[in-house]
Amino acid sequence: MNANRHTTGQRTTPEADMAAYDALPSGLRAALTEASQNYSAEAVLTAVAEDGLAEADALALLAGREEERG
């Protein structure tokens, strides 16, 4: 798991990241589960909940990163 938070650079814990994962909408949880890379659920939750990123936009960003990494 990514040890950095989305905007603050603060360290995280597996427990905090799993709590964030549980708080995500089901579509984003599925995308993170199926991703070939490890992404921080806290970063995704921060982008959606605090920064106002729409779920569809977050899914598109994750899909684009997956394509880039091939």
C-alpha positions as CSV (number, residue, x, y, z in Angstrom):
1,M,0.0,0.0,0.0
2,N,1.0,3.5,-0.6
3,A,2.3,5.1,2.6
4,N,1.6,8.7,1.6
5,R,-1.6,10.7,1.9
6,H,-3.1,12.4,-1.1
7,T,-2.4,16.1,-0.2
8,T,-0.5,16.1,3.1
9,G,2.2,13.6,2.6
10,Q,1.4,12.2,6.0
11,R,2.1,8.5,6.6
12,T,-0.8,6.1,6.9
13,T,-1.4,2.7,8.3
14,P,-2.9,-0.4,6.8
15,E,-5.8,0.0,9.2
16,A,-6.5,3.6,8.1
17,D,-6.2,2.7,4.5
18,M,-8.7,-0.2,4.9
19,A,-11.1,2.1,6.8
20,A,-10.9,4.5,3.8
21,Y,-11.4,1.6,1.4
22,D,-14.6,0.6,3.3
23,A,-15.9,4.2,3.1
24,L,-15.5,4.4,-0.7
25,P,-18.4,3.8,-3.1
26,S,-18.6,0.2,-4.4
27,G,-17.5,1.1,-7.9
28,L,-14.2,2.6,-6.6
29,R,-13.7,-0.3,-4.2
30,A,-14.0,-2.7,-7.2
31,A,-11.6,-0.6,-9.3
32,L,-9.0,-0.6,-6.5
33,T,-9.4,-4.4,-6.0
34,E,-9.0,-5.1,-9.7
35,A,-6.1,-2.7,-10.2
36,S,-2.7,-4.2,-11.1
37,Q,-0.9,-1.6,-9.0
38,N,-1.4,-0.7,-5.3
39,Y,-3.2,2.6,-4.9
40,S,-3.9,4.3,-1.6
41,A,-7.6,4.1,-0.7
42,E,-7.0,7.1,1.5
43,A,-5.8,9.2,-1.4
44,V,-8.8,8.2,-3.5
45,L,-11.2,8.9,-0.6
46,T,-9.6,12.3,0.0
47,A,-9.9,13.2,-3.7
48,V,-13.6,12.2,-3.8
49,A,-14.8,13.3,-0.4
50,E,-12.6,16.4,0.3
51,D,-11.5,17.6,-3.1
52,G,-14.9,17.0,-4.8
53,L,-13.7,14.6,-7.5
54,A,-16.7,12.9,-8.9
55,E,-16.7,9.1,-8.7
56,A,-16.9,8.7,-12.5
57,D,-13.8,11.0,-12.8
58,A,-11.9,9.0,-10.2
59,L,-12.7,5.8,-12.0
60,A,-11.5,7.3,-15.3
61,L,-8.3,8.4,-13.6
62,L,-7.6,5.0,-12.2
63,A,-8.4,3.4,-15.6
64,G,-6.0,5.8,-17.3
65,R,-3.2,5.0,-14.9
66,E,-3.8,1.3,-15.4
67,E,-3.5,1.7,-19.2
68,E,-0.3,3.8,-18.8
69,R,1.3,1.0,-16.8
70,G,0.0,-1.6,-19.2
